Amino acid sequence: MSPNENALAGVDYAKMKGFKNLMKEVCQQTQYLPAKKGVNIVPAKHAAFCEFHGTGFHAWLTTKEGLGNKAWISMLLNHLGLRDPKGFFHFGGIGIDTFLMGANDNAAHGGDPVLYMDEVSCGSDDFFQSPMAIALAGSFMQACRMASCALGQGESPAYRYLMNAEPPVEYAPSLSVCVVGLLNPASRFISGDRVAPGDILIGFPSSGLHANGISPIIRRVMQLPDGFLTKLNGWTVGQEALIPTRSYVGLVQALICAGIDIHGFLPVTGDGIGKLGVDKRHHFVVDNWVENIPPLFSFMREMGMTRRDLAETFNCGIGYIAMVPPNEVDDVMRVGQQTQIDGETDNYDPIVIGHVEEGDPGTDFVPWGLHLPPPGEE
């Protein structure tokens, strides 16, 4: 049968059907996961029904986030014919990255993710029938199981006339999520307004790049003779860049359930360490850091990035920060050391990295001798 007008225009539903069915399967297989949190999820054709069956006064948190350019690196390695160690065509972690961009932010306010909605859009309908799309659906399933969260509904459009990937990649999907988190009880909401001078900053290590600062990575690495196939840390720069984002959802819930008085959380994402300065009420002093930052950041330093650019772009080894009064430090350290990282075998390894004090807005990053103004300011 001849292609219809839609297919000729780059929207062939026959090519897209397989991926859509895979994502429907993720919805069906994950709708029961939030039951342990007292939440009933029923996926519907155009929405998801969400019902709380617990007791007491509860509330909901919503977070919208997008992945950015990390999928481009995945597609480039596929283009170069380099499989990841598990044969997932370098999309085995991309769904996890996408989900955690929203879920880690949601958790920063106390939310326990129970439902998320996704969008996977691409400039070519061919992507949706590729092995990479199959691996992507599987990584969304893995993300759900890590956080006992359900995929409720999603969207997967082809935008032939709107989206074009940067060569040599032929096409690369744009991914985003909307995460719904449960606050039970509603008093678990953490606004960050209670952060005050005297609070202690406790950092939790990252797994690597996570999903921020991808654009400068691409710009610099593509200038190398071997590009993302350049050897680093026993494999390639590309593989190092694709280490999945670490989940801090379970950590946050463990700290809250332990009754610890948390004044604020900060996911160290866009703006890197300098993101502390988003709170312009206080001055932040970071005087301690991880001994060895992840290899990719050291590599970018060797490539010519300044320490200031590193600190204002990347997490540099600390992916999440808790801000607590001094009397809670020992309990945060204990709970962090005893809590297993979601989807990993190790426990979180917290370290005290600094404190909050009165003063001009911004952050002193003492280990590198830097003063970082609030993001967006000189």
C-alpha positions as a LaTeX table, in Angstrom:
\begin{tabular}{lrrr}
\hline
Residue & $x$ (\AA) & $y$ (\AA) & $z$ (\AA) \\
\hline
Met1 & 0.00 & 0.00 & 0.00 \\
Ser2 & 1.32 & 3.46 & $-0.91$ \\
Pro3 & 2.29 & 5.82 & 1.93 \\
Asn4 & $-0.39$ & 8.32 & 2.87 \\
Glu5 & 0.12 & 12.06 & 2.90 \\
Asn6 & 1.11 & 12.07 & 6.59 \\
Ala7 & 3.80 & 9.44 & 6.01 \\
Leu8 & 5.13 & 11.32 & 2.99 \\
Ala9 & 5.41 & 14.42 & 5.21 \\
Gly10 & 7.52 & 12.54 & 7.78 \\
Val11 & 4.86 & 11.35 & 10.23 \\
Asp12 & 4.49 & 7.64 & 9.51 \\
Tyr13 & 2.39 & 6.15 & 12.29 \\
Ala14 & 3.32 & 2.67 & 11.12 \\
Lys15 & 6.94 & 3.44 & 12.06 \\
Met16 & 5.92 & 5.00 & 15.37 \\
Lys17 & 3.41 & 2.37 & 16.46 \\
Gly18 & 5.97 & $-0.05$ & 17.91 \\
Phe19 & 7.45 & 2.55 & 20.26 \\
Lys20 & 4.03 & 3.79 & 21.28 \\
Asn21 & 3.02 & 0.22 & 22.14 \\
Leu22 & 6.21 & $-0.26$ & 24.16 \\
Met23 & 5.48 & 2.87 & 26.19 \\
Lys24 & 1.88 & 1.73 & 26.72 \\
Glu25 & 3.34 & $-1.49$ & 28.09 \\
Val26 & 5.49 & 0.54 & 30.50 \\
Cys27 & 2.32 & 2.32 & 31.64 \\
Gln28 & 0.52 & $-0.95$ & 32.24 \\
Gln29 & 3.39 & $-2.65$ & 34.04 \\
Thr30 & 4.18 & 0.28 & 36.31 \\
Gln31 & 0.71 & 1.50 & 37.29 \\
Tyr32 & 0.78 & $-0.68$ & 40.42 \\
Leu33 & 4.17 & 0.49 & 41.72 \\
Pro34 & 2.87 & 3.53 & 43.69 \\
Ala35 & 0.37 & 1.35 & 45.57 \\
Lys36 & 2.87 & 0.95 & 48.42 \\
Lys37 & 2.63 & 4.74 & 48.85 \\
Gly38 & $-1.16$ & 4.61 & 49.04 \\
Val39 & $-1.67$ & 5.84 & 45.48 \\
Asn40 & $-3.80$ & 4.23 & 42.81 \\
Ile41 & $-2.89$ & 5.03 & 39.19 \\
Val42 & $-5.09$ & 4.20 & 36.21 \\
Pro43 & $-3.66$ & 5.13 & 32.79 \\
Ala44 & $-6.30$ & 6.41 & 30.38 \\
Lys45 & $-6.20$ & 7.25 & 26.68 \\
His46 & $-5.57$ & 10.97 & 27.10 \\
Ala47 & $-4.69$ & 11.28 & 30.80 \\
Ala48 & $-3.89$ & 9.34 & 33.96 \\
Phe49 & $-6.23$ & 8.97 & 36.92 \\
Cys50 & $-4.47$ & 9.42 & 40.27 \\
Glu51 & $-6.19$ & 8.63 & 43.59 \\
Phe52 & $-4.83$ & 8.68 & 47.14 \\
His53 & $-5.98$ & 5.88 & 49.48 \\
Gly54 & $-3.95$ & 6.79 & 52.55 \\
Thr55 & $-5.03$ & 8.70 & 55.62 \\
Gly56 & $-4.48$ & 12.26 & 56.75 \\
Phe57 & $-4.07$ & 15.55 & 54.92 \\
His58 & $-1.85$ & 15.16 & 51.88 \\
Ala59 & $-0.71$ & 17.33 & 48.97 \\
Trp60 & 0.87 & 17.01 & 45.53 \\
Leu61 & 3.96 & 18.52 & 43.90 \\
Thr62 & 4.51 & 18.81 & 40.15 \\
Thr63 & 7.80 & 19.35 & 38.34 \\
Lys64 & 8.44 & 19.82 & 34.61 \\
Glu65 & 11.95 & 19.16 & 33.29 \\
Gly66 & 13.74 & 18.32 & 30.06 \\
Leu67 & 16.88 & 16.32 & 29.37 \\
Gly68 & 18.80 & 18.55 & 26.96 \\
Asn69 & 21.60 & 17.37 & 24.69 \\
Lys70 & 22.67 & 14.16 & 26.42 \\
Ala71 & 20.65 & 12.09 & 23.95 \\
Trp72 & 22.78 & 13.59 & 21.15 \\
Ile73 & 25.90 & 11.97 & 22.61 \\
Ser74 & 24.05 & 8.66 & 22.85 \\
Met75 & 23.03 & 8.86 & 19.22 \\
Leu76 & 26.55 & 9.83 & 18.16 \\
Leu77 & 28.03 & 6.71 & 19.77 \\
Asn78 & 25.35 & 4.65 & 18.04 \\
His79 & 26.28 & 6.38 & 14.77 \\
Leu80 & 29.92 & 5.43 & 15.37 \\
Gly81 & 28.94 & 1.80 & 15.99 \\
Leu82 & 30.04 & 1.70 & 19.63 \\
Arg83 & 27.72 & $-0.34$ & 21.82 \\
Asp84 & 27.52 & 0.30 & 25.55 \\
Pro85 & 28.77 & $-2.51$ & 27.86 \\
Lys86 & 25.23 & $-3.92$ & 28.16 \\
Gly87 & 24.42 & $-3.66$ & 24.46 \\
Phe88 & 21.76 & $-1.00$ & 24.98 \\
Phe89 & 22.78 & 1.16 & 22.01 \\
His90 & 23.67 & 3.89 & 24.52 \\
Phe91 & 20.09 & 4.62 & 25.40 \\
Gly92 & 19.98 & 2.28 & 28.39 \\
Gly93 & 20.30 & 5.21 & 30.81 \\
Ile94 & 18.65 & 8.04 & 28.92 \\
Gly95 & 15.15 & 7.37 & 30.26 \\
Ile96 & 16.63 & 7.30 & 33.77 \\
Asp97 & 18.34 & 10.64 & 33.15 \\
Thr98 & 15.12 & 12.18 & 31.84 \\
Phe99 & 13.00 & 10.95 & 34.74 \\
Leu100 & 15.54 & 11.99 & 37.38 \\
Met101 & 15.87 & 15.51 & 36.00 \\
Gly102 & 12.30 & 15.95 & 37.22 \\
Ala103 & 12.22 & 13.52 & 40.14 \\
Asn104 & 15.34 & 14.87 & 41.91 \\
Asp105 & 13.95 & 18.40 & 41.67 \\
Asn106 & 10.58 & 17.23 & 42.97 \\
Ala107 & 12.26 & 15.45 & 45.88 \\
Ala108 & 14.08 & 18.68 & 46.79 \\
His109 & 10.75 & 19.94 & 48.11 \\
Gly110 & 9.90 & 16.69 & 49.89 \\
Gly111 & 7.96 & 15.05 & 47.06 \\
Asp112 & 7.89 & 11.26 & 46.72 \\
Pro113 & 7.33 & 10.67 & 42.97 \\
Val114 & 4.30 & 8.53 & 42.21 \\
Leu115 & 3.47 & 9.47 & 38.60 \\
Tyr116 & 5.15 & 11.01 & 35.60 \\
Met117 & 4.21 & 11.87 & 32.05 \\
Asp118 & 6.80 & 11.89 & 29.27 \\
Glu119 & 7.36 & 13.40 & 25.86 \\
Val120 & 9.76 & 11.87 & 23.34 \\
Ser121 & 9.84 & 14.01 & 20.21 \\
Cys122 & 12.14 & 13.66 & 17.22 \\
Gly123 & 12.71 & 15.21 & 13.83 \\
Ser124 & 12.55 & 11.82 & 12.14 \\
Asp125 & 9.91 & 9.13 & 12.50 \\
Asp126 & 12.64 & 6.56 & 11.74 \\
Phe127 & 13.94 & 6.90 & 15.29 \\
Phe128 & 10.78 & 5.35 & 16.74 \\
Gln129 & 11.42 & 2.01 & 15.05 \\
Ser130 & 15.13 & 1.89 & 15.90 \\
Pro131 & 16.85 & $-0.33$ & 18.50 \\
Met132 & 17.66 & 2.88 & 20.41 \\
Ala133 & 13.95 & 3.56 & 20.91 \\
Ile134 & 13.47 & 0.07 & 22.32 \\
Ala135 & 16.35 & 0.65 & 24.76 \\
Leu136 & 14.85 & 4.04 & 25.70 \\
Ala137 & 11.51 & 2.46 & 26.60 \\
Gly138 & 13.35 & $-0.08$ & 28.73 \\
Ser139 & 15.22 & 2.65 & 30.58 \\
Phe140 & 11.93 & 4.42 & 31.35 \\
Met141 & 10.72 & 1.13 & 32.83 \\
Gln142 & 13.88 & 0.89 & 34.94 \\
Ala143 & 13.39 & 4.45 & 36.19 \\
Cys144 & 9.86 & 3.60 & 37.33 \\
Arg145 & 11.05 & 0.58 & 39.27 \\
Met146 & 13.88 & 2.53 & 40.93 \\
Ala147 & 11.43 & 5.06 & 42.40 \\
Ser148 & 8.22 & 2.97 & 42.66 \\
Cys149 & 6.68 & 5.47 & 40.26 \\
Ala150 & 4.20 & 4.93 & 37.44 \\
Leu151 & 4.33 & 6.17 & 33.87 \\
Gly152 & 0.82 & 7.50 & 33.42 \\
Gln153 & 0.69 & 8.74 & 29.85 \\
Gly154 & 2.97 & 10.23 & 27.22 \\
Glu155 & 3.43 & 11.78 & 23.83 \\
Ser156 & 5.78 & 10.85 & 20.97 \\
Pro157 & 5.47 & 13.28 & 18.04 \\
Ala158 & 7.66 & 13.46 & 14.91 \\
Tyr159 & 8.68 & 17.02 & 13.99 \\
Arg160 & 10.29 & 16.77 & 10.58 \\
Tyr161 & 9.99 & 20.49 & 9.86 \\
Leu162 & 10.85 & 21.67 & 13.36 \\
Met163 & 13.71 & 19.55 & 14.72 \\
Asn164 & 17.05 & 18.83 & 13.06 \\
Ala165 & 19.96 & 17.20 & 14.88 \\
Glu166 & 23.45 & 18.69 & 14.66 \\
Pro167 & 25.63 & 16.65 & 12.22 \\
Pro168 & 27.08 & 14.07 & 12.13 \\
Val169 & 24.08 & 12.78 & 14.06 \\
Glu170 & 21.18 & 12.26 & 11.67 \\
Tyr171 & 18.48 & 12.63 & 14.31 \\
Ala172 & 18.22 & 12.74 & 18.08 \\
Pro173 & 15.14 & 12.80 & 20.29 \\
Ser174 & 14.19 & 15.60 & 22.65 \\
Leu175 & 12.92 & 14.25 & 25.97 \\
Ser176 & 11.00 & 15.79 & 28.85 \\
Val177 & 8.88 & 14.73 & 31.81 \\
Cys178 & 6.30 & 16.08 & 34.21 \\
Val179 & 6.67 & 14.43 & 37.62 \\
Val180 & 3.93 & 14.31 & 40.26 \\
Gly181 & 5.16 & 13.80 & 43.81 \\
Leu182 & 3.15 & 12.91 & 46.91 \\
Leu183 & 3.49 & 14.80 & 50.19 \\
Asn184 & 2.03 & 12.63 & 52.91 \\
Pro185 & 1.46 & 14.42 & 55.18 \\
Ala186 & 1.47 & 17.82 & 53.48 \\
Ser187 & 3.69 & 19.14 & 56.29 \\
Arg188 & 6.62 & 17.38 & 54.60 \\
Phe189 & 6.82 & 20.25 & 52.12 \\
Ile190 & 10.29 & 21.80 & 52.13 \\
Ser191 & 10.21 & 25.28 & 50.61 \\
Gly192 & 13.81 & 26.26 & 51.36 \\
Asp193 & 12.62 & 29.43 & 53.09 \\
Arg194 & 13.99 & 28.24 & 56.43 \\
Val195 & 17.61 & 28.13 & 55.26 \\
Ala196 & 19.43 & 30.50 & 57.63 \\
Pro197 & 22.92 & 31.64 & 58.67 \\
Gly198 & 24.56 & 28.93 & 60.73 \\
Asp199 & 23.10 & 26.09 & 58.66 \\
Ile200 & 25.53 & 23.38 & 57.61 \\
Leu201 & 25.89 & 22.23 & 53.98 \\
Ile202 & 26.11 & 18.46 & 53.54 \\
Gly203 & 26.97 & 17.16 & 50.08 \\
Phe204 & 26.15 & 13.83 & 48.46 \\
Pro205 & 28.46 & 12.64 & 45.67 \\
Ser206 & 27.39 & 12.50 & 42.04 \\
Ser207 & 27.85 & 9.54 & 39.71 \\
Gly208 & 29.46 & 11.79 & 37.10 \\
Leu209 & 28.23 & 14.41 & 34.65 \\
His210 & 24.54 & 13.69 & 35.28 \\
Ala211 & 22.65 & 15.80 & 32.69 \\
Asn212 & 23.91 & 19.38 & 32.90 \\
Gly213 & 26.68 & 21.11 & 31.00 \\
Ile214 & 26.35 & 18.83 & 27.97 \\
Ser215 & 26.69 & 21.63 & 25.38 \\
Pro216 & 30.24 & 22.71 & 26.34 \\
Ile217 & 31.23 & 19.04 & 26.55 \\
Ile218 & 30.07 & 18.52 & 22.96 \\
Arg219 & 31.68 & 21.73 & 21.71 \\
Arg220 & 35.13 & 20.91 & 23.10 \\
Val221 & 35.22 & 17.14 & 22.63 \\
Met222 & 34.17 & 17.31 & 18.97 \\
Gln223 & 37.36 & 19.30 & 18.31 \\
Leu224 & 39.52 & 16.31 & 19.35 \\
Pro225 & 40.91 & 13.96 & 16.67 \\
Asp226 & 39.02 & 11.00 & 18.15 \\
Gly227 & 36.09 & 13.04 & 19.47 \\
Phe228 & 33.92 & 11.10 & 21.89 \\
Leu229 & 35.97 & 7.95 & 21.23 \\
Thr230 & 38.93 & 9.55 & 23.03 \\
Lys231 & 40.10 & 7.19 & 25.77 \\
Leu232 & 39.30 & 8.18 & 29.36 \\
Asn233 & 39.16 & 6.23 & 32.62 \\
Gly234 & 39.40 & 2.84 & 30.90 \\
Trp235 & 36.72 & 3.50 & 28.29 \\
Thr236 & 35.77 & 6.52 & 26.15 \\
Val237 & 34.83 & 10.14 & 26.84 \\
Gly238 & 31.41 & 9.39 & 25.35 \\
Gln239 & 30.76 & 6.50 & 27.70 \\
Glu240 & 31.96 & 8.54 & 30.68 \\
Ala241 & 29.52 & 11.31 & 29.71 \\
Leu242 & 26.63 & 8.83 & 29.57 \\
Ile243 & 26.88 & 7.48 & 33.12 \\
Pro244 & 23.24 & 7.77 & 34.29 \\
Thr245 & 22.17 & 10.53 & 36.63 \\
Arg246 & 22.13 & 9.46 & 40.28 \\
Ser247 & 18.82 & 9.31 & 42.10 \\
Tyr248 & 18.49 & 11.17 & 45.41 \\
Val249 & 14.78 & 10.39 & 45.82 \\
Gly250 & 15.30 & 7.54 & 48.28 \\
Leu251 & 17.83 & 9.59 & 50.24 \\
Val252 & 15.38 & 12.48 & 50.68 \\
Gln253 & 12.61 & 10.16 & 51.84 \\
Ala254 & 14.97 & 8.41 & 54.28 \\
Leu255 & 16.00 & 11.73 & 55.82 \\
Ile256 & 12.39 & 12.91 & 56.10 \\
Cys257 & 11.20 & 9.62 & 57.58 \\
Ala258 & 14.01 & 9.83 & 60.17 \\
Gly259 & 12.42 & 13.06 & 61.43 \\
Ile260 & 15.44 & 15.21 & 60.56 \\
Asp261 & 14.82 & 18.94 & 60.40 \\
Ile262 & 15.80 & 19.73 & 56.81 \\
His263 & 15.87 & 23.44 & 56.01 \\
Gly264 & 16.52 & 22.97 & 52.29 \\
Phe265 & 17.77 & 20.72 & 49.52 \\
Leu266 & 19.62 & 21.75 & 46.38 \\
Pro267 & 20.03 & 19.54 & 43.29 \\
Val268 & 23.39 & 20.65 & 41.86 \\
Thr269 & 22.29 & 20.88 & 38.23 \\
Gly270 & 22.42 & 23.95 & 35.96 \\
Asp271 & 24.92 & 26.61 & 37.18 \\
Gly272 & 26.89 & 23.96 & 39.07 \\
Ile273 & 28.25 & 24.86 & 42.51 \\
Gly274 & 27.32 & 28.48 & 41.88 \\
Lys275 & 23.66 & 27.44 & 42.02 \\
Leu276 & 23.81 & 27.87 & 45.81 \\
Gly277 & 23.74 & 31.59 & 45.14 \\
Val278 & 20.22 & 31.41 & 43.70 \\
Asp279 & 19.18 & 32.08 & 47.31 \\
Lys280 & 20.24 & 35.73 & 47.50 \\
Arg281 & 19.31 & 36.14 & 51.16 \\
His282 & 22.57 & 34.62 & 52.37 \\
His283 & 26.26 & 34.05 & 51.65 \\
Phe284 & 27.43 & 30.47 & 51.16 \\
Val285 & 30.88 & 29.16 & 52.05 \\
Val286 & 32.04 & 25.84 & 50.59 \\
Asp287 & 35.35 & 25.01 & 52.28 \\
Asn288 & 35.52 & 21.24 & 51.77 \\
Trp289 & 35.01 & 19.05 & 48.69 \\
Val290 & 35.38 & 15.52 & 47.38 \\
Glu291 & 39.04 & 14.50 & 47.10 \\
Asn292 & 38.79 & 13.30 & 43.50 \\
Ile293 & 36.29 & 14.85 & 41.13 \\
Pro294 & 34.86 & 12.55 & 38.40 \\
Pro295 & 37.34 & 11.99 & 35.54 \\
Leu296 & 35.29 & 13.85 & 32.94 \\
Phe297 & 35.59 & 17.12 & 34.87 \\
Ser298 & 39.37 & 16.74 & 35.22 \\
Phe299 & 39.47 & 16.01 & 31.49 \\
Met300 & 37.57 & 19.21 & 30.69 \\
Arg301 & 40.06 & 21.14 & 32.84 \\
Glu302 & 42.89 & 19.64 & 30.77 \\
Met303 & 40.96 & 20.68 & 27.65 \\
Gly304 & 41.21 & 24.32 & 28.71 \\
Met305 & 38.10 & 25.04 & 30.77 \\
Thr306 & 38.85 & 27.32 & 33.69 \\
Arg307 & 38.07 & 26.31 & 37.23 \\
Arg308 & 35.45 & 29.06 & 37.34 \\
Asp309 & 33.72 & 27.65 & 34.25 \\
Leu310 & 33.79 & 24.19 & 35.79 \\
Ala311 & 32.30 & 25.42 & 39.08 \\
Glu312 & 29.60 & 27.45 & 37.33 \\
Thr313 & 28.64 & 24.67 & 34.89 \\
Phe314 & 29.08 & 21.20 & 36.40 \\
Asn315 & 28.29 & 19.44 & 39.67 \\
Cys316 & 32.06 & 18.73 & 39.98 \\
Gly317 & 31.41 & 15.65 & 42.12 \\
Ile318 & 28.56 & 16.69 & 44.44 \\
Gly319 & 25.10 & 16.07 & 42.99 \\
Tyr320 & 22.85 & 17.06 & 45.91 \\
Ile321 & 23.16 & 19.28 & 48.96 \\
Ala322 & 21.18 & 19.25 & 52.21 \\
Met323 & 21.06 & 22.38 & 54.40 \\
Val324 & 20.44 & 21.63 & 58.06 \\
Pro325 & 20.96 & 23.19 & 61.50 \\
Pro326 & 24.18 & 22.07 & 63.25 \\
Asn327 & 22.40 & 19.76 & 65.70 \\
Glu328 & 21.10 & 17.62 & 62.80 \\
Val329 & 24.45 & 17.00 & 61.10 \\
Asp330 & 25.26 & 13.70 & 62.83 \\
Asp331 & 21.85 & 12.24 & 61.99 \\
Val332 & 22.10 & 13.29 & 58.33 \\
Met333 & 25.53 & 11.67 & 58.10 \\
Arg334 & 24.26 & 8.48 & 59.74 \\
Val335 & 21.15 & 8.14 & 57.57 \\
Gly336 & 23.09 & 8.93 & 54.39 \\
Gln337 & 25.71 & 6.31 & 55.19 \\
Gln338 & 23.01 & 3.70 & 55.87 \\
Thr339 & 20.78 & 4.40 & 52.85 \\
Gln340 & 21.34 & 2.47 & 49.63 \\
Ile341 & 21.44 & 4.55 & 46.45 \\
Asp342 & 18.37 & 3.97 & 44.27 \\
Gly343 & 19.31 & 1.50 & 41.53 \\
Glu344 & 22.87 & 1.01 & 42.81 \\
Thr345 & 24.59 & $-1.27$ & 45.32 \\
Asp346 & 26.50 & 1.40 & 47.28 \\
Asn347 & 25.19 & 3.74 & 49.97 \\
Tyr348 & 25.26 & 7.52 & 49.83 \\
Asp349 & 28.54 & 8.86 & 51.20 \\
Pro350 & 27.77 & 12.32 & 52.65 \\
Ile351 & 30.42 & 14.88 & 53.51 \\
Val352 & 30.18 & 18.24 & 55.27 \\
Ile353 & 31.13 & 20.78 & 52.60 \\
Gly354 & 30.43 & 24.18 & 54.18 \\
His355 & 27.99 & 26.51 & 55.87 \\
Val356 & 25.59 & 29.43 & 55.41 \\
Glu357 & 26.41 & 32.85 & 56.79 \\
Glu358 & 25.26 & 36.45 & 56.64 \\
Gly359 & 26.75 & 38.53 & 53.86 \\
Asp360 & 26.50 & 39.48 & 50.23 \\
Pro361 & 24.79 & 37.01 & 47.87 \\
Gly362 & 27.04 & 34.44 & 46.26 \\
Thr363 & 29.28 & 31.52 & 47.09 \\
Asp364 & 32.90 & 31.26 & 48.17 \\
Phe365 & 34.32 & 28.02 & 46.80 \\
Val366 & 37.39 & 27.91 & 49.01 \\
Pro367 & 39.08 & 24.73 & 47.66 \\
Trp368 & 39.54 & 26.43 & 44.27 \\
Gly369 & 39.91 & 29.99 & 45.56 \\
Leu370 & 36.79 & 31.23 & 43.78 \\
His371 & 34.01 & 33.66 & 44.55 \\
Leu372 & 30.92 & 32.72 & 42.53 \\
Pro373 & 28.26 & 35.41 & 42.13 \\
Pro374 & 24.60 & 34.42 & 41.95 \\
Pro375 & 23.83 & 32.73 & 38.60 \\
Gly376 & 23.34 & 35.24 & 35.81 \\
Glu377 & 25.28 & 37.99 & 37.58 \\
Glu378 & 28.86 & 39.11 & 36.94 \\
\hline
\end{tabular}
